[in-house]
Every structure is written in structure tokens, then in C-alpha cells.
Amino acid sequence: MQDYRAGKIVGSTNRNLTILQLIGVPIGAAAVAIAYPAVRAKYGIGGQGGLTSPISVKWAGFAELLSRGFGALPQSALWALLVGLVAGAILTILETSKRVGRFVPSPTAIGLGMLIPAYAVIPMVVGGVGQFAWKRLAPKAEATYAIPLASGFITGEALVLLGLALPAAFH
């Protein structure tokens, strides 16, 4: 559903998106079938030095906490939880205000920033600040090239990881 929503934003049609998904899913599945064993062979999964999903590790810790109950938390953590809940509610209400809403940071973004480790968030912050400056200096160029450039950085990072992993898999 996210694809269709994003497609509507950029002016695509449901028909074109469906056709592209029908093409992209088998190609993506084939790519993963080749790339995953290569990445696993190079880096390993879990444990020390292996690839992990930082968000999944935090959710697993949260599930463990729920299984033990909130009594397992220190008292200060419960106060921090209460402060976070109140701050999140206030930010959400302020975000919908027509007067100050554009100046209020997104509570969703703040929450994701707390879940995702700094080594993944800091490049996003640097990119956001760079895009803000670019928009101020050259708004027309930013509007034309910002999304393709960001997509290229994301794809490039994945391709570099794969490029480093493939030789190790066939060594």
C-alpha cells in the first residue's frame, strides 16, 4: 500500500504501479536469492561481528520486558516512559496546529530516531541539513534532483555492501 501511496504522490497510476510490481517482485526475489548468501558468507548473521537488525534487537528487548512485566523496570524508567508519553501527545497535538505545526518536529521521526542506531540516523540528519541548505540556495535544482540523489545514495550504499560481499562468497 505504501507503494501506491508514494505512486500517487509522484503522479503514477495504479495500473503502472501494479505492472512494475509484477516485474519487480520476481527480479527482487532473484536478487535476494543471490545477494543474501553472499552477504551472509561475508559478514555472518547475529552474534559478535555479524549482521543484526538493530530495530529488531530493540523490539525483542521490549517483548522480553513485557513478558517480565513493568515491575522489572527501574522506577526512573517508568518516569521516563511517562515523560515520553506526555511529550509525544503534546507534540502530536501541536503538529496539527495551523499556527505552529510547521515548526514542531515530527513525533514519529523522533520515535524512529530513538529506535534506529546513531550510525544509521546521523547520515540522515546530515543529508536533511544538506538538503535544507540546498533548497535555500537553489530551490529549483533541489526540487528536480533531491529525490533521485537520495535514492542514488541509498542504492549506492547497498551496492557497495554487495560488492564487498560477493568476492567473499565466491572465494
Secondary structure as UniProt FT lines:
FT   HELIX           2..10
FT   HELIX           14..43
FT   HELIX           54..68
FT   HELIX           70..72
FT   HELIX           75..95
FT   TURN            98..100
FT   HELIX           101..103
FT   HELIX           107..115
FT   HELIX           118..137
FT   HELIX           139..169
//
